Amino acid sequence: MELMNKLIEKNDIEVKDKALNHQTVYLPLGIDMTEVRCLIVGGGRIAARKTKTLLNANASVTILSPSITDRLNCLSKTGQLCWVQSEYQSEYLTNYDFIIAATSDRILNIEIGKDAQRLGKLYCVVSSGRHSKVIFPATYKNEMLTVAVHSNGINCRYSTAIRNRIAAHIEQPNESLQQLIMFGFDRALLSRETFNRLKNFESIFAQNNFAQDKVLILATCQRWECYIQNKPSRQLAREILHKLREALGLSWDECKTNIQYKHEHMAYYHLLNICLGLDSPLLGETEIVSQVRCAMAKWINIEKSQLYETFSSVLLAAKMIRQSSSLTPGGKSWASNIMSLINENVNHIPNANILVVGNGGLSTSVIEKIITSGYRVVNFSRHFDKTAASQNIGYPIYHTDEIGSFLSCTDVLIICSELTPKAIAALKNCKLPFIIDIEGYRDILRQEDNKSGYFGLKEIPQIDLTVEKVRSITTARLKAVEQTLIWHSTNNMVKPPVGIIRIGARRSQLSKAQVAEIQGLLKALTEGIKIEEIFISAPCDRDKKTPLPQVRNDDFFTHDIDQALLAGEIDISIHSAKDLPQKLISGLIVAAITPSIAPWECFISKGNLPLKSLPEGSIIGTSSIRRQENLARLRTDLKIVDVRGNVQNRIEQLDAGKFDALILACAGLIRLGLTDRITEVFSEKLFPHTPGQGSLALVVRESDLELIDFLKPLDLGRSKFTK
């Protein structure tokens, strides 16, 4: 502070007489910013970037702006900064030592700088260094060294490029970073025996953990995943995988066939979707959050470890996304869905007897709901000796081996934990009226001549895909991508490509909405990117009469845009992923495929009638052979005819009476803001969708290596896309 005051005193008179110009020379200094009172005027992404820099230097930060970004809002709620929600007034400058003008209005920024100058304050005018008393250099820092590069406020892009070159040179090889790695297994891809061995391995590894605070294993009824964040992450992953293969008795080929592996931003995005319940059959489920917290408590002792910080940031981001998107539909959870199934199927049986196998978190939640509903419950556990000591739990508990003695008077069996061989033998010889099975004993317990209900993991989450729920899920999915890009840009030195990036797409309103979506993602990745939109007619826009099944060229939707890309007229072409041709024009490559925001098909009808209520002989418009086949499977009495035109044009034809109903991609209607026209949304099981539906493909020239590398963080949906 003393040094800062001296700087102000020395230059106070000179500043009044000297206008800063392109010849101004800035002296690079290292300043202790601890408790320096900093005011940032503006609440956008530039303000967020400056905030991060100042907070990392232990400065005291206040934001003055009517609104702020999600990132700043998060910091405000956690008490890391103060937010004054107001328009700018010069009176606010009085109580601060350092002023940063970072609004979106360049003229206002300069005026703020002048106000700060008159008050004798140190100040920085963002995006116009020549009007600043202080400028922020492009900085690289590691444990030993800090490198700051600036161009006297004349060319920030050049300074950043030089900084990046220096950083790349210092970081070779880049083993100093703590890399986030995830590898794991999906329950659906493994046998029950193999999956149970995975659980046993977790217990053994937890007892002999040689990588405390560097490894976290997340084991649920649906997945087994190992997260590693450490400097030599790959080496540690190889060691754990070697032990895992030995424990499971799997060959390396078997392991490679079933394992999922994700690195850095892909791992972060995957974990965020898990915490949001978007990687679950029960979309938006909430139980997973407590499971993640339990895993953190089990595997991480040091709260300042990198792994703890990463998981904490994911949980906080998931909470904010849930709130802003109203994701969780009416408090739905696995326990509530299981209880709904019970009420629907046994409410005619007074005082029904329900057996529950397992005493973990899910079992306990289910039992509480069963008791509240007035049913009788008996609990079974393989770890009876450990749980028998528990007193006053309100219901009887026995060892799982004893379940055979209770089956003759059982109305419902709920399996939430592994069965013992004795219990399996007893269940094989017994036909129960109703079974809910989380553990995957379908092949053993489900008998074809058994007319009772069997509900496994796939049958339990019977979510009614209402328009409101779909809208919430879509919003959450898009915010998850944005948050991942912000995380990636925060942890990596992302530099925008040099010059203006020209994005090309079709002229339709839907294509323009898709371009706007991609622009938002690119700006989440880096604020400094400059974008120009160029819209081009495609063959499908000129030929609106030929039925799509009769079109021979599979680049009907993409040809002219990709030709413009090849000719250098644009830098990126954006397409619906489902419209990509089987083979791109030579010289082009798909740089990224975004995750689908909404893969479902939806139904629009006159009078808002659902498909099952449509009168016999009704005319349904759709140009897709896949949709025609699915529709014919559901309703053989309807007349299916071809329809052409963009989304708005098809709806106009419906309103004009040409059709009684349409089948369209849900994603298109969401992007166009036409969800109020949706009558019903079909589940993927009822109405399988086209591969890539709801995803966007970014195509670039193969030779544009810089752009390919820049777009890589957006490539989050490729694993789900098959063409």
C-alpha atoms as one frame of an Amber mdcrd trajectory, in Angstrom:
protein
   0.000   0.000   0.000   2.878   2.375   0.832   4.408   1.792  -2.596   1.049
   2.405  -4.279   0.563   5.678  -2.381   4.005   6.858  -3.415   3.177   6.109
  -7.030  -0.002   8.168  -6.767   1.740  11.088  -5.059   4.560  11.175  -7.569
   2.381  11.258 -10.646  -0.701  13.039  -9.348   0.125  16.429 -10.920   1.792
  14.980 -14.011  -1.253  12.917 -14.926  -3.440  15.992 -15.157  -1.182  17.545
 -17.761  -0.156  14.415 -19.619  -2.605  12.456 -21.766  -1.718   8.781 -22.002
  -0.910   7.818 -25.601   0.602   4.996 -27.596   4.099   6.084 -26.480   3.298
   5.591 -22.795   5.778   3.203 -21.240   4.581   0.916 -18.448   7.047  -0.302
 -15.847   6.554  -3.989 -14.952   6.359  -4.319 -11.166   5.568  -7.060  -8.702
   3.148  -5.651  -6.103   1.846  -7.277  -2.932  -1.923  -7.002  -3.413  -2.893
  -8.483  -0.043  -5.993  -6.634   1.232  -5.705  -3.961  -1.474  -9.258  -2.704
  -2.033 -10.091  -3.283  -5.697 -13.306  -2.169  -7.427 -14.228  -3.776 -10.735
 -16.953  -1.934 -12.632 -18.702  -4.477 -14.857 -19.969  -8.020 -14.348 -19.145
  -9.829 -17.603 -16.546 -12.432 -18.498 -13.690  -9.895 -18.683 -14.574  -8.791
 -15.169 -14.578 -12.447 -14.120 -11.120 -12.913 -15.603  -9.745  -9.851 -13.798
 -11.416 -11.025 -10.597  -9.664 -14.385 -10.800  -6.315 -12.646 -11.254  -6.855
 -10.343  -8.281  -8.220 -13.040  -5.976  -5.222 -15.226  -6.761  -3.089 -12.283
  -5.562  -5.094 -12.083  -2.282  -6.676  -8.733  -3.172 -10.014  -7.603  -1.745
 -12.461  -7.475  -4.665 -15.794  -5.678  -5.045 -17.902  -5.905  -8.215 -20.083
  -2.940  -9.190 -22.652  -3.994 -11.798 -26.437  -4.473 -12.176 -25.826  -8.122
 -13.123 -22.913 -10.564 -13.023 -21.916 -13.859 -14.658 -22.583 -17.239 -13.060
 -18.895 -17.524 -12.242 -18.892 -14.201 -10.341 -22.210 -15.033  -8.675 -20.680
 -18.248  -7.383 -17.710 -16.331  -5.927 -20.112 -13.817  -4.361 -22.228 -16.503
  -2.695 -19.125 -18.165  -1.256 -17.947 -14.841   0.182 -14.844 -14.517  -1.982
 -15.952 -11.137  -3.325 -18.525  -8.436  -2.623 -21.182  -7.585  -5.228 -22.743
  -4.118  -5.268 -25.785  -4.484  -7.533 -26.008  -1.005  -9.054 -25.312   1.116
 -12.101 -22.014   3.022 -12.143 -21.706   6.278 -10.189 -18.390   8.035  -9.624
 -19.092   8.262  -5.869 -18.389   4.535  -5.578 -14.695   5.053  -6.420 -13.867
   6.955  -3.223 -13.309   3.986  -0.910 -11.092   1.896  -3.189  -7.372   1.818
  -3.991  -7.479   0.280  -7.474 -10.244   0.737 -10.058 -10.803  -1.568 -13.053
 -13.251  -0.363 -15.727 -14.495  -3.581 -17.373 -17.984  -2.824 -18.704 -19.087
  -3.668 -22.244 -19.249   0.081 -23.056 -15.833   1.344 -24.213 -16.787   5.019
 -23.805 -18.028   4.425 -20.261 -14.793   2.587 -19.417 -12.750   5.609 -20.478
 -14.977   7.913 -18.424 -14.499   5.688 -15.372 -10.749   5.918 -15.921 -10.947
   9.707 -16.009 -13.002   9.757 -12.800 -10.403   7.535 -11.109  -7.614   9.759
 -12.425  -9.216  12.885 -10.919  -9.429  11.114  -7.557  -5.766  10.097  -7.697
  -6.557   6.377  -7.896  -4.662   3.649  -9.675  -6.891   2.464 -12.498  -7.072
   0.121 -15.468  -9.349   0.658 -18.471  -9.946  -2.792 -19.935  -9.440  -3.218
 -23.703  -7.793   0.159 -23.968  -4.435   0.094 -22.197  -3.418   3.505 -23.506
  -6.087   5.038 -21.225  -4.857   3.167 -18.134  -2.556   3.978 -15.265  -2.038
   0.235 -14.696  -2.241  -2.578 -17.229  -2.550  -6.318 -16.703   0.222  -8.229
 -18.455  -0.269 -11.689 -19.912   1.099 -13.826 -17.087   2.443 -17.333 -16.744
   3.316 -18.726 -13.325   4.645 -21.996 -11.995   6.104 -22.947  -8.631   9.443
 -21.280  -9.317   8.836 -18.555 -11.850   6.445 -15.792 -12.905   6.634 -14.469
 -16.463   4.735 -11.294 -17.399   4.487 -10.058 -20.990   2.899  -6.799 -22.163
   3.040  -4.519 -25.190   2.362  -1.214 -23.396  -1.341  -1.797 -23.904  -1.095
  -1.658 -27.704  -1.536  -5.306 -28.790  -2.797  -7.679 -26.090  -3.226 -10.533
 -28.580   0.473 -10.365 -29.451   1.439 -10.309 -25.759  -0.721 -13.363 -25.106
   0.779 -15.243 -28.058   4.316 -14.594 -26.789   3.291 -15.621 -23.258   1.871
 -18.874 -24.633   5.089 -19.645 -26.491   7.147 -19.066 -23.360   4.778 -21.221
 -21.303   4.858 -24.044 -23.865   8.652 -23.977 -23.814   8.817 -24.062 -20.002
   6.245 -26.839 -19.689   7.941 -29.343 -22.005   7.335 -32.034 -20.941   4.166
 -30.898 -19.210   4.364 -33.183 -16.183   3.990 -30.362 -13.654   0.222 -30.103
 -14.107  -2.106 -32.214 -12.014  -4.122 -34.035 -14.631  -7.698 -35.187 -14.040
  -8.276 -38.729 -15.275 -11.299 -41.000 -14.994 -11.507 -44.653 -15.896 -14.367
 -46.945 -15.026 -17.070 -49.383 -15.977 -20.755 -49.098 -16.790 -22.862 -51.637
 -14.908 -24.793 -52.494 -18.074 -21.593 -53.730 -19.790 -20.512 -56.137 -17.054
 -21.850 -59.334 -15.591 -23.204 -59.127 -12.071 -20.327 -61.279 -10.802 -17.686
 -59.022 -12.351 -19.389 -55.915 -11.020 -19.503 -57.389  -7.515 -15.776 -58.131
  -7.752 -15.280 -54.460  -8.560 -17.019 -53.555  -5.307 -14.773 -55.975  -3.401
 -11.714 -54.426  -5.040 -12.843 -51.001  -3.821 -12.917 -52.238  -0.229  -9.493
 -53.874  -0.510  -7.958 -50.838  -2.196  -9.456 -48.486   0.400  -7.712 -50.480
   3.165  -4.367 -50.410   1.335  -4.595 -47.023  -0.352  -1.125 -45.974  -1.474
  -2.428 -42.785  -3.133  -4.328 -40.951  -0.396  -6.042 -37.734  -1.574  -5.006
 -38.445  -5.164  -7.593 -41.147  -5.953 -11.368 -41.306  -5.483 -13.512 -44.313
  -6.358 -17.200 -43.673  -7.035 -19.130 -46.936  -6.780 -22.916 -46.930  -7.186
 -25.505 -49.437  -8.340 -24.948 -48.209 -11.908 -21.219 -47.493 -12.203 -17.730
 -48.044 -10.856 -15.365 -45.181 -11.622 -11.897 -44.212 -10.462 -10.879 -40.534
 -10.523  -7.221 -39.542 -10.285  -5.779 -36.044 -10.073  -2.060 -35.989  -9.583
   1.102 -34.894 -11.378   1.931 -38.390 -12.711  -1.767 -39.272 -13.195  -1.220
 -41.633 -16.118   1.390 -43.659 -14.247  -0.848 -43.921 -11.188  -3.782 -44.983
 -13.387  -1.669 -47.746 -14.926  -0.699 -49.034 -11.475  -4.318 -49.141 -10.286
  -5.499 -50.757 -13.514  -2.842 -53.452 -13.150  -4.056 -54.242  -9.618  -7.655
 -54.122 -10.812  -7.118 -56.613 -13.631  -5.432 -59.002 -11.207  -8.317 -58.703
  -8.736 -11.005 -59.207 -11.397  -9.176 -61.914 -13.275  -9.719 -60.054 -16.549
  -7.404 -60.187 -19.534  -6.166 -56.866 -20.887  -8.375 -57.303 -23.985 -11.455
 -57.847 -21.799 -10.565 -54.803 -19.756 -10.085 -52.598 -22.829 -13.410 -53.743
 -24.291 -15.492 -52.611 -21.332 -13.514 -49.760 -19.781 -14.395 -46.102 -20.217
 -11.536 -43.609 -20.130 -11.842 -39.825 -19.972  -9.177 -37.167 -19.579  -9.183
 -33.561 -18.333 -12.244 -31.585 -19.606 -13.948 -34.803 -20.761 -13.581 -36.230
 -17.241 -14.853 -32.983 -15.695 -17.886 -32.900 -18.034 -18.669 -36.545 -17.279
 -18.477 -35.948 -13.519 -20.657 -32.831 -13.781 -23.332 -34.786 -15.661 -23.232
 -37.493 -12.988 -23.743 -34.923 -10.225 -26.622 -33.407 -12.197 -28.261 -36.816
 -12.581 -28.022 -36.491 -16.371 -25.941 -39.653 -16.737 -28.655 -41.721 -15.097
 -31.760 -43.501 -16.417 -33.670 -41.309 -13.954 -32.813 -37.913 -15.410 -32.172
 -35.313 -12.750 -32.042 -37.803  -9.878 -30.686 -36.409  -6.603 -29.374 -39.437
  -4.677 -26.129 -39.379  -6.631 -25.101 -36.119  -4.924 -25.005 -37.739  -1.486
 -23.147 -40.720  -2.975 -20.491 -38.390  -4.375 -20.162 -36.608  -1.017 -19.781
 -39.949   0.766 -17.064 -40.970  -1.698 -15.241 -37.676  -1.051 -15.373 -38.257
   2.713 -14.071 -41.805   2.264 -11.182 -41.092  -0.068 -10.046 -37.509   0.588
  -8.652 -36.330   3.907  -6.977 -33.099   2.824  -9.503 -30.442   1.855  -6.853
 -28.417   0.061  -5.946 -31.276  -2.278  -6.528 -30.731  -5.989  -8.982 -33.632
  -6.171 -11.058 -32.193  -3.323 -11.162 -28.783  -4.997 -12.228 -30.318  -8.317
 -15.054 -32.382  -6.805 -16.180 -29.449  -4.663 -16.289 -27.167  -7.701 -18.318
 -29.762  -9.622 -20.842 -30.136  -6.793 -21.196 -26.354  -6.501 -21.615 -25.988
 -10.273 -24.210 -28.783 -10.291 -26.162 -27.098  -7.494 -26.240 -23.782  -9.349
 -27.240 -25.455 -12.630 -30.040 -27.375 -10.909 -31.379 -24.166  -9.407 -31.131
 -22.064 -12.571 -32.677 -24.736 -14.791 -35.281 -26.109 -12.324 -33.811 -29.491
 -13.223 -35.007 -31.786 -10.458 -38.585 -32.622 -11.490 -40.755 -32.423  -8.388
 -38.077 -33.895  -6.116 -37.937 -37.132  -8.098 -35.440 -39.680  -6.811 -34.880
 -43.424  -7.077 -36.551 -43.909  -3.719 -39.618 -41.865  -4.697 -39.906 -43.666
  -8.043 -39.696 -47.056  -6.333 -42.383 -45.956  -3.879 -44.590 -44.802  -6.765
 -44.310 -48.264  -8.333 -45.268 -49.888  -5.048 -48.298 -47.632  -4.578 -49.449
 -48.257  -8.135 -49.208 -52.039  -7.839 -50.074 -52.944  -4.247 -52.361 -50.180
  -3.030 -55.243 -52.663  -3.262 -53.507 -54.873  -0.667 -54.048 -53.539   2.878
 -50.964 -53.791   5.108 -48.856 -55.296   2.322 -45.661 -57.128   3.361 -42.528
 -55.742   1.726 -39.046 -57.273   1.936 -36.026 -55.024   1.355 -32.561 -56.485
   0.778 -29.753 -54.090   1.720 -29.268 -51.396   4.321 -27.332 -48.729   2.411
 -28.440 -45.185   1.679 -30.980 -46.105  -1.026 -32.417 -49.003   1.021 -32.856
 -46.748   4.045 -34.601 -44.057   1.969 -36.969 -46.638   0.475 -37.736 -48.181
   3.883 -38.576 -44.774   5.368 -41.062 -44.115   2.562 -42.572 -47.610   2.930
 -43.179 -47.147   6.651 -44.610 -43.657   6.110 -47.059 -45.146   3.577 -48.352
 -47.644   6.133 -46.877 -50.871   4.730 -45.056 -53.534   6.756 -41.336 -53.923
   6.024 -38.696 -56.523   6.839 -35.058 -55.705   6.111 -32.273 -58.142   5.155
 -28.522 -57.593   5.039 -25.448 -59.714   4.347 -23.782 -57.673   7.097 -26.371
 -58.589   9.702 -23.790 -58.917  12.472 -22.770 -55.285  11.991 -26.266 -53.906
  11.795 -27.875 -56.080  14.474 -26.341 -53.890  17.146 -28.487 -50.991  15.936
 -31.411 -50.513  18.283 -34.791 -48.820  17.857 -34.620 -48.686  14.063 -38.372
 -49.291  13.862 -38.377 -52.441  11.718 -36.974 -56.005  11.982 -33.692 -56.890
  10.286 -32.314 -60.349   9.445 -29.406 -61.910   7.613 -30.041 -62.267   3.850
 -29.712 -66.071   4.158 -33.011 -66.117   6.096 -35.112 -64.514   3.350 -36.588
 -67.895   2.309 -38.588 -68.079   5.555 -40.516 -64.912   4.648 -41.302 -65.447
   0.936 -44.634 -67.246   1.368 -46.290 -64.116   2.758 -44.447 -61.511   0.664
 -46.229 -59.021  -1.586 -43.197 -57.040  -2.764 -39.475 -57.816  -2.897 -37.016
 -54.941  -3.290 -33.384 -55.888  -3.966 -30.937 -53.058  -3.285 -27.895 -55.155
  -2.376 -26.162 -58.377  -3.353 -27.982 -61.627  -2.578 -26.286 -64.583  -0.911
 -26.229 -67.993  -2.710 -28.751 -69.333  -0.183 -31.116 -66.417  -0.851 -30.802
 -66.909  -4.630 -31.674 -70.604  -4.282 -34.760 -69.735  -2.244 -35.916 -67.094
  -4.745 -35.488 -69.404  -7.746 -38.180 -71.684  -6.415 -40.632 -68.946  -5.518
 -42.965 -66.893  -7.704 -43.418 -63.458  -6.191 -46.177 -61.073  -7.292 -43.953
 -58.007  -7.535 -40.149 -57.532  -7.714 -38.084 -54.352  -7.859 -34.476 -55.265
  -8.603 -31.646 -52.709  -8.489 -28.873 -55.332  -8.458 -29.522 -57.007 -11.815
 -30.850 -60.493 -11.044 -33.224 -60.411 -14.019 -32.061 -63.684 -15.606 -32.408
 -65.551 -12.324 -35.635 -64.092 -10.959 -37.757 -63.225 -13.967 -39.763 -66.219
 -15.190 -41.692 -66.005 -18.450 -44.728 -67.739 -16.984 -44.739 -65.351 -14.050
 -47.473 -62.815 -14.714 -46.270 -60.581 -11.900 -44.355 -57.383 -12.416 -40.570
 -57.302 -12.603 -38.865 -53.915 -12.592 -35.125 -53.594 -13.107 -32.973 -50.494
 -13.472 -34.365 -49.783 -16.924 -38.015 -50.164 -15.943 -37.992 -48.157 -12.697
 -37.421 -44.601 -14.023 -40.659 -44.246 -15.962 -40.304 -40.478 -16.355 -43.140
 -38.752 -18.095 -41.275 -36.463 -20.502 -43.406 -33.374 -20.168 -42.436 -30.239
 -22.050 -41.424 -28.521 -18.810 -39.137 -31.387 -17.808 -37.571 -31.524 -21.250
 -36.985 -27.776 -21.171 -35.240 -28.082 -17.782 -33.104 -31.024 -18.901 -32.099
 -29.194 -22.083 -31.130 -26.048 -20.194 -29.087 -28.063 -17.694 -27.278 -29.970
 -20.450 -26.267 -26.780 -22.236 -25.144 -25.131 -18.992 -23.064 -28.221 -18.198
 -21.179 -27.773 -21.477 -20.650 -24.067 -20.779 -19.402 -24.771 -17.243 -16.983
 -27.389 -18.577 -15.548 -24.909 -21.068 -15.176 -22.296 -18.319 -13.377 -24.855
 -16.140 -11.114 -25.803 -19.040 -10.274 -22.198 -19.865  -9.619 -21.441 -16.192
  -7.158 -24.326 -15.868  -5.486 -23.933 -19.251  -4.103 -21.037 -21.208  -6.725
 -20.993 -23.964  -5.852 -18.511 -26.675  -8.332 -17.545 -29.418  -7.259 -18.065
 -33.028  -5.734 -15.022 -34.688  -8.159 -12.819 -36.640 -11.885 -13.153 -37.211
 -13.406 -16.648 -37.246 -16.017 -16.894 -39.988 -18.807 -19.340 -39.157 -20.948
 -20.620 -42.020 -24.361 -22.274 -41.874 -27.674 -22.495 -43.719 -30.015 -19.503
 -43.893 -32.861 -21.094 -41.919 -33.909 -19.726 -38.541 -32.913 -23.031 -36.937
 -29.393 -22.797 -38.394 -29.090 -19.246 -37.089 -30.132 -20.440 -33.635 -27.511
 -23.190 -33.831 -24.828 -20.654 -34.761 -25.843 -18.491 -31.796 -25.523 -21.530
 -29.518 -22.009 -22.282 -30.779 -21.017 -18.638 -30.403 -22.059 -18.790 -26.754
 -19.908 -21.875 -26.204 -16.892 -20.340 -27.930 -17.179 -17.220 -25.777 -17.365
 -19.413 -22.678 -14.091 -20.957 -23.847 -12.377 -17.603 -24.413 -13.604 -14.034
 -24.274 -11.177 -12.749 -26.890 -12.590 -14.593 -29.893 -13.943 -12.548 -32.820
 -16.712 -14.143 -34.895 -18.432 -13.316 -38.176 -21.601 -15.116 -39.300 -22.047
 -16.084 -42.952 -25.257 -17.785 -44.080 -25.367 -19.834 -47.291 -28.109 -21.629
 -49.234 -27.818 -25.418 -49.413 -29.395 -27.811 -51.979 -32.204 -28.554 -49.491
 -33.114 -24.852 -49.468 -33.434 -24.686 -53.272 -35.195 -28.022 -53.778 -38.232
 -28.163 -51.494 -40.316 -30.561 -53.559 -38.305 -33.783 -53.813 -39.238 -36.162
 -50.960 -36.169 -36.745 -48.798 -36.230 -40.561 -49.240 -35.763 -39.923 -52.987
 -32.757 -37.613 -52.560 -29.651 -39.479 -53.714 -26.915 -37.183 -52.418 -26.363
 -37.530 -48.669 -24.810 -34.038 -48.519 -28.192 -32.514 -49.404 -28.048 -30.338
 -46.265 -24.319 -29.600 -46.172 -22.823 -29.428 -49.696 -22.651 -25.693 -50.412
 -21.575 -24.738 -46.893 -18.738 -27.266 -46.926 -17.683 -26.152 -50.406 -17.432
 -22.580 -49.099 -15.318 -23.919 -46.240 -12.996 -25.737 -48.616 -12.674 -22.585
 -50.745 -11.610 -20.522 -47.727 -14.739 -18.351 -47.656 -15.543 -19.502 -44.109
 -13.507 -21.136 -41.334 -16.106 -23.335 -39.601 -19.274 -24.874 -40.993 -21.991
 -25.817 -38.505 -24.442 -28.630 -39.217 -26.940 -30.709 -37.328 -24.863 -33.821
 -36.584 -27.620 -36.063 -37.933 -27.338 -34.289 -41.330 -23.633 -35.047 -41.827
 -22.891 -37.061 -44.981 -21.309 -40.484 -44.613 -18.099 -39.051 -46.063 -17.013
 -35.426 -45.927 -15.487 -33.596 -48.884 -11.782 -34.410 -49.109  -9.773 -31.882
 -47.142 -12.405 -31.370 -44.417 -12.683 -32.877 -40.954 -15.215 -32.864 -38.109
 -13.374 -30.966 -35.367 -16.082 -31.314 -32.715 -19.517 -32.771 -32.054 -21.367
 -31.147 -29.174 -23.481 -33.224 -26.768 -27.142 -33.574 -27.668 -29.296 -31.087
 -25.794 -32.442 -33.118 -26.557 -32.304 -36.403 -28.504 -36.041 -37.064 -28.404
 -38.691 -36.989 -31.103 -41.810 -34.992 -30.374 -45.400 -34.942 -31.571 -47.389
 -31.857 -32.633 -51.068 -32.174 -33.443 -54.177 -30.140 -34.112 -56.251 -29.865
 -30.971 -53.196 -30.933 -28.925 -54.254 -34.591 -29.082 -51.613 -37.179 -28.068
 -50.738 -39.943 -30.518 -52.895 -42.579 -28.805 -55.980 -40.313 -28.999 -55.639
 -39.399 -32.668 -58.645 -40.552 -34.751 -58.220 -43.464 -37.135 -57.059 -42.367
 -40.588 -55.431 -39.150 -39.349 -52.710 -37.762 -41.632 -49.230 -37.564 -40.105
 -46.491 -35.572 -41.816 -42.874 -36.720 -41.608 -40.055 -36.922 -44.150 -37.926
 -39.450 -42.257 -38.099 -43.154 -43.120 -37.020 -43.998 -39.564 -39.898 -41.945
 -38.134 -42.357 -43.473 -40.591 -41.330 -46.983 -39.534 -41.551 -46.173 -35.825
 -44.948 -44.560 -36.286 -46.285 -47.504 -38.289 -45.195 -49.814 -35.457 -47.228
 -47.797 -32.933 -50.315 -46.971 -35.014 -51.072 -49.018 -38.133 -54.343 -47.129
 -38.727 -52.767 -43.753 -39.504 -51.893 -42.300 -42.905 -48.249 -41.247 -43.120
 -47.274 -38.735 -45.812 -44.089 -36.884 -46.732 -43.575 -33.278 -45.663 -40.890
 -30.773 -46.728 -39.822 -27.333 -45.531 -38.210 -25.887 -42.449 -39.725 -26.267
 -38.987 -41.841 -23.107 -39.144 -43.065 -23.973 -42.630 -44.118 -27.462 -41.554
 -46.063 -26.051 -38.612 -47.750 -23.587 -40.987 -48.837 -26.541 -43.169 -50.254
 -28.246 -40.065 -52.185 -25.125 -39.082 -53.468 -24.795 -42.654 -55.050 -28.255
 -42.411 -52.707 -30.194 -44.686 -51.856 -32.558 -41.825 -53.429 -33.656 -38.562
 -50.084 -34.022 -36.824 -46.314 -33.805 -37.322 -43.329 -35.613 -35.899 -40.302
 -33.329 -35.421 -37.005 -33.279 -33.571 -37.494 -31.901 -30.073 -34.134 -30.094
 -30.194 -35.175 -27.950 -33.160 -38.326 -26.726 -31.454 -36.411 -25.957 -28.264
 -33.762 -23.946 -30.124 -36.471 -22.012 -31.947 -38.434 -21.293 -28.786 -41.469
 -23.228 -30.052 -41.881 -25.671 -27.169 -45.426 -24.386 -26.568 -46.429 -26.198
 -29.786 -45.303 -29.618 -28.517 -48.147 -32.007 -27.711 -45.996 -34.813 -26.307
 -42.371 -35.924 -26.183 -41.621 -39.565 -27.014 -39.220 -41.536 -24.846 -36.216
 -43.070 -26.592 -37.546 -46.532 -25.771 -40.929 -45.825 -27.352 -39.629 -43.872
 -30.350 -35.885 -44.401 -31.078 -34.254 -41.270 -32.439 -31.788 -40.609 -35.264
 -28.087 -40.853 -34.284 -26.709 -37.388 -33.577 -30.103 -35.789 -33.082 -29.784
 -32.659 -30.974 -25.996 -32.500 -31.453 -24.124 -29.981 -33.597 -21.114 -30.778
 -35.777 -18.296 -28.286 -36.365 -16.432 -28.946 -39.616 -13.096 -27.309 -40.486
 -10.278 -27.694 -43.015  -7.855 -30.517 -42.201  -4.951 -28.110 -42.646  -6.217
 -25.653 -40.015  -4.426 -27.312 -37.121  -4.639 -24.281 -34.811  -8.432 -24.149
 -35.138  -8.775 -27.921 -34.712  -6.828 -27.735 -31.462  -8.854 -24.727 -30.287
 -12.205 -26.475 -30.880 -11.179 -29.718 -29.173 -12.791 -28.821 -25.795 -16.195
 -28.619 -27.563 -15.865 -32.213 -28.763 -17.859 -33.637 -25.852 -20.538 -35.536
 -27.759 -18.579 -37.698 -30.193 -18.684 -40.856 -28.045 -22.509 -40.771 -28.178
 -22.569 -40.211 -31.936 -22.573 -43.060 -34.437 -23.295 -42.513 -38.096
